[in-house]
Amino acid sequence: MGGTQPGLRVSGWRVMPPARVLFLTPRLPFPPVGGDRLRAFHFLKRLKARHRVVLAAFVERRSQLEDARGFEPFYDRLRVVVLPKAVSYARCLLGLASRRPLQVHYYRSPKMARVVREELARGCDVLYSHLVRMAQYVPEDPRVRTVVDLTDAISLNYERAKKFRSGVFSLINRVEAPRILAWERAMIRRADRSILISEVDARHLRRGADAKRVVVIGNGVDVSAFPFRSSGYDADQIVFFGQLRYFPNVDGVRWFVNEVLPIIAQSRPATRLLIVGAEPPASVRRLADGERIVVTGFVPSIIPSVQGSAVSLAPLRVGAGVQNKILESLALGTPVVATSIAAEGLDARCLAVGDSPVAFAARVLELLGDPVSRAARSQSGRAYVEANFPWDKVLAPLDSLIDSVV
């Protein structure tokens, strides 16, 4: 009669029923905001479109289950384990003398291990682990087919952070860096397939591994949720946004304010900086002066701040992976000035790139002072995102990846 029955999938010449997927993630991906939750949500959504999915996740308190309301279409069954922060911190302290990374200890839970055993016993074709911290629940059993989405090469982040960390964080960085690298590579050997967000991250971790076991699936953008606008912005306003508990963001925005903004202000003293993001630490809050620099804290949507600004900033000196802040800014029509590290995994021709304070400031000033050039950057940035980063296009390889391990 043509076609296949609903729920069936075609792989090569075979018509197969939906796979049974156990999807592990360290926190509920609802609502889908923030880097790791956004990625987990879209991977979950893609898998649920073709397969039966059991979602297993941690919550810090049971009231967080309210966040899952309305998202029931994206899983068949939900298993949650309550893991309070106090318990996680205690397990980190107990794990200081071990060889496992502290973030693995943070998410170590006999209850979650039991949930995984129960779901595997009920029948599971693929165990899908989101982030390296959940890979501890991937069994060393060749009968269980496994996919680990490492996302970023966290060890690369630690390696780059060494010269910028200080005090107790410098000590933690030195202890964690070799542990996390060894753990990432061990998980690549254990899993049938491992996913990384960019070729830069993949190259860092492929050494000693079967190259076919490591695949690259990047991040995407829901372009319909980020309306394009190239006009109506404040020509004197620039913006930085991101999660402000995250060290690379904190380091980047402080470097920009202390080293780059004074250079910009010499030529354009009216320039104002918005720093947008949840949970800014005291070191970021102190940057605000109420006029030239404003720290907003959490905002319900970054769209007004980004579209109202002439330039979006990605001044990261530390980091790994693909930066959502860049993709979302380009989708909205706001040109981006980035460092080389922030631009990794992206076509730098669609960005203005500078690494020294002088070079970064020059790229910002060029866009502030040339509306025609800015308009061209705005158009080309949106076109780049539309051509390369819609979630459906980015996640197309996930279908064949799952079929290849079932």
VENCOR-V667042 format. One record per run of one state. SS is the DSSP state (A for helix, B for strand, O for the rest). FROM is the first residue (numbers start at 1). LEN is the number of residues. If there is no record, write none. Layout:
# VENCOR-V667042
ss	from	len
SS	FROM	LEN
SS	FROM	LEN
This chain:
# VENCOR-V667042
ss	from	len
O	1	8
B	9	3
O	12	2
B	14	3
O	17	3
B	20	6
O	26	9
A	35	14
O	49	3
B	52	8
O	60	2
A	62	7
O	69	3
A	72	3
O	75	2
B	77	6
O	83	2
A	85	10
O	95	7
A	102	5
O	107	3
A	110	13
O	123	3
B	126	5
O	131	1
A	132	6
O	138	7
B	145	7
O	152	2
A	154	8
O	162	5
A	167	24
O	191	2
B	193	4
O	197	2
A	199	8
O	207	4
A	211	3
B	214	3
O	217	4
B	221	1
O	222	1
A	223	3
O	226	8
B	234	8
O	242	5
A	247	21
O	268	4
B	272	5
O	277	5
A	282	4
O	286	7
B	293	5
O	298	5
A	303	5
O	308	1
B	309	6
O	315	9
A	324	9
O	333	3
B	336	3
O	339	9
A	348	3
O	351	1
B	352	2
O	354	3
A	357	13
O	370	1
A	371	18
O	389	1
B	390	1
A	391	4
O	395	1
A	396	10
O	406	1
